[in-house]
Amino acid sequence: MTLFNMCTNLFGTWQGVAAQLVVLIISVAIYRRYFSPLSGVPGPFWASITRLWQVSHILKGDQNLEAIALHNRHGHFVRIAPNEVSVSHPDGPKLLLQAPLRKASWYRVFTVPDTRYETPMSTLDPKQKLERSKWLVSGYSLSNILKSEEHISNNIATLLDWMDLYAAQKKPMGLCEYLTYTTLDNAGEAIFSQPFGFIKEGRDIGNSIKNNLILNPLVAAAGFFIWAYVILVANPIITWTGLLPMGHLFDTTAAAMTK
């Protein structure tokens, strides 16, 4: 007996199944809107019912502007999802960010390339996050930065060479892009003891930076549907088969860590 036959036997017909589903959706919506512990927090109507309201603004790229407008209208506390409140109160950072609170499952989206590779950002437990953060602290320490000073200076010198070249040719230069190349290569020197090669090439190798900018809103939205993200993206099988090329930044980082 198929699952569909079981459902139709239980509820009568497929119309009955559909009716049950509609009743369930409406019941959940009513509960979230009027009976949830957050029902008294002001905010957009659709935000109180479904996460899709927030996701739509993330994909549009105006979530920050919408949040500011909502706080101006409603005050320090605004409901932006069925189970999430945006806080702009001055005491918020001290109470929420400094306290050893367990993070939401959304942060699991930072397991790259799949769920086997936990990072401090993707670790939900505060104690485990602290332990993993210690692995990276040395890379950002002043003593380590000073060890890389010569290489960092070389990257900056290469940036200046590019500026001289554009000036000599009397051509406009995308300074923002070249500063990004320099910054990423300096980070590569400090953390992995080798640059990514952007400033030397003077270009976005493999469109890594461009692709990251495109993927940012998609990844931010995917975090709210972490089960789908784990199955379709952060899956060891996907990694083994190489179905999703990770790009130059990831490949260079992985190679440096292998060394």
Secondary structure, 3 states (H helix, E strand, C coil): CCHHHHHHHHHCCHHHHHHHHHHHHHHHHHHHHHHCCCCCCCCCHHHHHCCHHHHHHHHHCCHHHHHHHHHHHHCCEEEEECCEEEECCCCHHHHHHCCCCCCCHHHHHHCCCCCCCCCCCCCCCHHHHHHHHHHHHHHHCHHHHHHCHHHHHHHHHHHHHHHHHHHHHCCCCCHHHHHHHHHHHHHHHHHHCCCCCHHHHCCCHHHHHHHHHHHHHHHHHHHHHHHHHHHHCCCHHHHHHCCCCCCHHHHHHHHHHHC
